């Protein structure tokens, strides 16, 4: 490299990606990822409830998932600054 040391991140593509990344709200991206995971979980429970006969442990797991999701929504909905 002619005596110059370059990082693999010092490319034109990395600069474009870095500018784009600065415009993203990472909290919203993380919330979207978690929301999609919950949606997949509820979809799996829904599919199992329709296609199979639910058992007590499966119903308990579904109830626990709903309680966890409700607690997360209530935590996220609290007033800012408190």
PyMOL commands that place a pseudoatom at each C-alpha (Angstrom):
pseudoatom trace, name=CA, resn=UNK, resi=1, chain=A, elem=C, hetatm=0, pos=[0.000, 0.000, 0.000]
pseudoatom trace, name=CA, resn=UNK, resi=2, chain=A, elem=C, hetatm=0, pos=[2.891, 2.332, -0.682]
pseudoatom trace, name=CA, resn=UNK, resi=3, chain=A, elem=C, hetatm=0, pos=[3.654, 2.847, 2.984]
pseudoatom trace, name=CA, resn=UNK, resi=4, chain=A, elem=C, hetatm=0, pos=[0.165, 4.116, 3.718]
pseudoatom trace, name=CA, resn=UNK, resi=5, chain=A, elem=C, hetatm=0, pos=[-1.884, 2.211, 6.204]
pseudoatom trace, name=CA, resn=UNK, resi=6, chain=A, elem=C, hetatm=0, pos=[-5.575, 1.995, 5.402]
pseudoatom trace, name=CA, resn=UNK, resi=7, chain=A, elem=C, hetatm=0, pos=[-8.265, 0.400, 7.452]
pseudoatom trace, name=CA, resn=UNK, resi=8, chain=A, elem=C, hetatm=0, pos=[-10.706, -1.843, 5.602]
pseudoatom trace, name=CA, resn=UNK, resi=9, chain=A, elem=C, hetatm=0, pos=[-13.357, 0.601, 6.815]
pseudoatom trace, name=CA, resn=UNK, resi=10, chain=A, elem=C, hetatm=0, pos=[-11.788, 3.525, 4.952]
pseudoatom trace, name=CA, resn=UNK, resi=11, chain=A, elem=C, hetatm=0, pos=[-13.578, 2.790, 1.720]
pseudoatom trace, name=CA, resn=UNK, resi=12, chain=A, elem=C, hetatm=0, pos=[-16.150, 4.751, -0.204]
pseudoatom trace, name=CA, resn=UNK, resi=13, chain=A, elem=C, hetatm=0, pos=[-18.777, 2.113, 0.517]
pseudoatom trace, name=CA, resn=UNK, resi=14, chain=A, elem=C, hetatm=0, pos=[-18.155, 2.285, 4.267]
pseudoatom trace, name=CA, resn=UNK, resi=15, chain=A, elem=C, hetatm=0, pos=[-18.494, 6.067, 4.194]
pseudoatom trace, name=CA, resn=UNK, resi=16, chain=A, elem=C, hetatm=0, pos=[-21.863, 5.760, 2.433]
pseudoatom trace, name=CA, resn=UNK, resi=17, chain=A, elem=C, hetatm=0, pos=[-22.996, 3.108, 4.916]
pseudoatom trace, name=CA, resn=UNK, resi=18, chain=A, elem=C, hetatm=0, pos=[-21.818, 5.213, 7.858]
pseudoatom trace, name=CA, resn=UNK, resi=19, chain=A, elem=C, hetatm=0, pos=[-23.803, 8.245, 6.668]
pseudoatom trace, name=CA, resn=UNK, resi=20, chain=A, elem=C, hetatm=0, pos=[-26.892, 6.100, 6.185]
pseudoatom trace, name=CA, resn=UNK, resi=21, chain=A, elem=C, hetatm=0, pos=[-26.434, 4.495, 9.603]
pseudoatom trace, name=CA, resn=UNK, resi=22, chain=A, elem=C, hetatm=0, pos=[-26.280, 7.910, 11.296]
pseudoatom trace, name=CA, resn=UNK, resi=23, chain=A, elem=C, hetatm=0, pos=[-29.735, 8.724, 9.894]
pseudoatom trace, name=CA, resn=UNK, resi=24, chain=A, elem=C, hetatm=0, pos=[-31.296, 5.589, 11.389]
pseudoatom trace, name=CA, resn=UNK, resi=25, chain=A, elem=C, hetatm=0, pos=[-32.806, 5.640, 14.837]
pseudoatom trace, name=CA, resn=UNK, resi=26, chain=A, elem=C, hetatm=0, pos=[-31.214, 2.513, 16.283]
pseudoatom trace, name=CA, resn=UNK, resi=27, chain=A, elem=C, hetatm=0, pos=[-33.797, 2.261, 19.069]
pseudoatom trace, name=CA, resn=UNK, resi=28, chain=A, elem=C, hetatm=0, pos=[-36.566, 2.048, 16.467]
pseudoatom trace, name=CA, resn=UNK, resi=29, chain=A, elem=C, hetatm=0, pos=[-34.638, -0.549, 14.500]
pseudoatom trace, name=CA, resn=UNK, resi=30, chain=A, elem=C, hetatm=0, pos=[-34.165, -2.623, 17.662]
pseudoatom trace, name=CA, resn=UNK, resi=31, chain=A, elem=C, hetatm=0, pos=[-37.852, -2.231, 18.545]
pseudoatom trace, name=CA, resn=UNK, resi=32, chain=A, elem=C, hetatm=0, pos=[-38.787, -3.382, 15.057]
pseudoatom trace, name=CA, resn=UNK, resi=33, chain=A, elem=C, hetatm=0, pos=[-36.591, -6.466, 15.401]
pseudoatom trace, name=CA, resn=UNK, resi=34, chain=A, elem=C, hetatm=0, pos=[-38.073, -7.331, 18.796]
pseudoatom trace, name=CA, resn=UNK, resi=35, chain=A, elem=C, hetatm=0, pos=[-41.575, -6.696, 17.480]
pseudoatom trace, name=CA, resn=UNK, resi=36, chain=A, elem=C, hetatm=0, pos=[-40.994, -9.037, 14.553]
pseudoatom trace, name=CA, resn=UNK, resi=37, chain=A, elem=C, hetatm=0, pos=[-39.707, -11.695, 16.932]
pseudoatom trace, name=CA, resn=UNK, resi=38, chain=A, elem=C, hetatm=0, pos=[-42.851, -11.363, 19.058]
pseudoatom trace, name=CA, resn=UNK, resi=39, chain=A, elem=C, hetatm=0, pos=[-45.011, -11.495, 15.958]
pseudoatom trace, name=CA, resn=UNK, resi=40, chain=A, elem=C, hetatm=0, pos=[-43.291, -14.723, 14.952]
pseudoatom trace, name=CA, resn=UNK, resi=41, chain=A, elem=C, hetatm=0, pos=[-43.803, -16.133, 18.437]
pseudoatom trace, name=CA, resn=UNK, resi=42, chain=A, elem=C, hetatm=0, pos=[-47.513, -15.310, 18.424]
pseudoatom trace, name=CA, resn=UNK, resi=43, chain=A, elem=C, hetatm=0, pos=[-47.834, -16.677, 14.909]
pseudoatom trace, name=CA, resn=UNK, resi=44, chain=A, elem=C, hetatm=0, pos=[-46.260, -19.950, 16.013]
pseudoatom trace, name=CA, resn=UNK, resi=45, chain=A, elem=C, hetatm=0, pos=[-48.591, -20.164, 19.000]
pseudoatom trace, name=CA, resn=UNK, resi=46, chain=A, elem=C, hetatm=0, pos=[-51.567, -19.366, 16.773]
pseudoatom trace, name=CA, resn=UNK, resi=47, chain=A, elem=C, hetatm=0, pos=[-50.601, -22.002, 14.241]
pseudoatom trace, name=CA, resn=UNK, resi=48, chain=A, elem=C, hetatm=0, pos=[-50.103, -24.586, 16.989]
pseudoatom trace, name=CA, resn=UNK, resi=49, chain=A, elem=C, hetatm=0, pos=[-53.451, -23.682, 18.562]
pseudoatom trace, name=CA, resn=UNK, resi=50, chain=A, elem=C, hetatm=0, pos=[-55.258, -24.188, 15.255]
pseudoatom trace, name=CA, resn=UNK, resi=51, chain=A, elem=C, hetatm=0, pos=[-53.460, -27.279, 14.029]
pseudoatom trace, name=CA, resn=UNK, resi=52, chain=A, elem=C, hetatm=0, pos=[-52.880, -29.141, 17.302]
pseudoatom trace, name=CA, resn=UNK, resi=53, chain=A, elem=C, hetatm=0, pos=[-54.764, -29.772, 20.477]
pseudoatom trace, name=CA, resn=UNK, resi=54, chain=A, elem=C, hetatm=0, pos=[-53.279, -27.356, 23.057]
pseudoatom trace, name=CA, resn=UNK, resi=55, chain=A, elem=C, hetatm=0, pos=[-51.759, -28.786, 26.199]
pseudoatom trace, name=CA, resn=UNK, resi=56, chain=A, elem=C, hetatm=0, pos=[-51.532, -27.160, 29.601]
pseudoatom trace, name=CA, resn=UNK, resi=57, chain=A, elem=C, hetatm=0, pos=[-47.790, -26.351, 29.294]
pseudoatom trace, name=CA, resn=UNK, resi=58, chain=A, elem=C, hetatm=0, pos=[-48.372, -24.782, 25.878]
pseudoatom trace, name=CA, resn=UNK, resi=59, chain=A, elem=C, hetatm=0, pos=[-51.194, -22.628, 27.233]
pseudoatom trace, name=CA, resn=UNK, resi=60, chain=A, elem=C, hetatm=0, pos=[-49.023, -21.613, 30.192]
pseudoatom trace, name=CA, resn=UNK, resi=61, chain=A, elem=C, hetatm=0, pos=[-46.207, -20.626, 27.824]
pseudoatom trace, name=CA, resn=UNK, resi=62, chain=A, elem=C, hetatm=0, pos=[-48.622, -18.589, 25.711]
pseudoatom trace, name=CA, resn=UNK, resi=63, chain=A, elem=C, hetatm=0, pos=[-49.992, -16.848, 28.803]
pseudoatom trace, name=CA, resn=UNK, resi=64, chain=A, elem=C, hetatm=0, pos=[-46.455, -16.091, 29.998]
pseudoatom trace, name=CA, resn=UNK, resi=65, chain=A, elem=C, hetatm=0, pos=[-45.565, -14.638, 26.595]
pseudoatom trace, name=CA, resn=UNK, resi=66, chain=A, elem=C, hetatm=0, pos=[-48.640, -12.401, 26.679]
pseudoatom trace, name=CA, resn=UNK, resi=67, chain=A, elem=C, hetatm=0, pos=[-47.780, -11.207, 30.195]
pseudoatom trace, name=CA, resn=UNK, resi=68, chain=A, elem=C, hetatm=0, pos=[-44.187, -10.447, 29.205]
pseudoatom trace, name=CA, resn=UNK, resi=69, chain=A, elem=C, hetatm=0, pos=[-45.349, -8.544, 26.123]
pseudoatom trace, name=CA, resn=UNK, resi=70, chain=A, elem=C, hetatm=0, pos=[-47.887, -6.584, 28.185]
pseudoatom trace, name=CA, resn=UNK, resi=71, chain=A, elem=C, hetatm=0, pos=[-45.231, -5.656, 30.746]
pseudoatom trace, name=CA, resn=UNK, resi=72, chain=A, elem=C, hetatm=0, pos=[-42.905, -4.505, 27.960]
pseudoatom trace, name=CA, resn=UNK, resi=73, chain=A, elem=C, hetatm=0, pos=[-45.641, -2.352, 26.413]
pseudoatom trace, name=CA, resn=UNK, resi=74, chain=A, elem=C, hetatm=0, pos=[-46.486, -0.793, 29.767]
pseudoatom trace, name=CA, resn=UNK, resi=75, chain=A, elem=C, hetatm=0, pos=[-42.793, -0.115, 30.417]
pseudoatom trace, name=CA, resn=UNK, resi=76, chain=A, elem=C, hetatm=0, pos=[-42.373, 1.495, 26.993]
pseudoatom trace, name=CA, resn=UNK, resi=77, chain=A, elem=C, hetatm=0, pos=[-45.543, 3.550, 27.418]
pseudoatom trace, name=CA, resn=UNK, resi=78, chain=A, elem=C, hetatm=0, pos=[-44.476, 5.225, 30.643]
pseudoatom trace, name=CA, resn=UNK, resi=79, chain=A, elem=C, hetatm=0, pos=[-44.083, 8.968, 30.687]
pseudoatom trace, name=CA, resn=UNK, resi=80, chain=A, elem=C, hetatm=0, pos=[-40.662, 10.129, 29.492]
pseudoatom trace, name=CA, resn=UNK, resi=81, chain=A, elem=C, hetatm=0, pos=[-38.446, 11.795, 32.045]
pseudoatom trace, name=CA, resn=UNK, resi=82, chain=A, elem=C, hetatm=0, pos=[-39.736, 9.848, 35.028]
for i in range(1, 82): cmd.bond("trace and resi %d" % i, "trace and resi %d" % (i + 1))
show_as sticks, trace
zoom trace
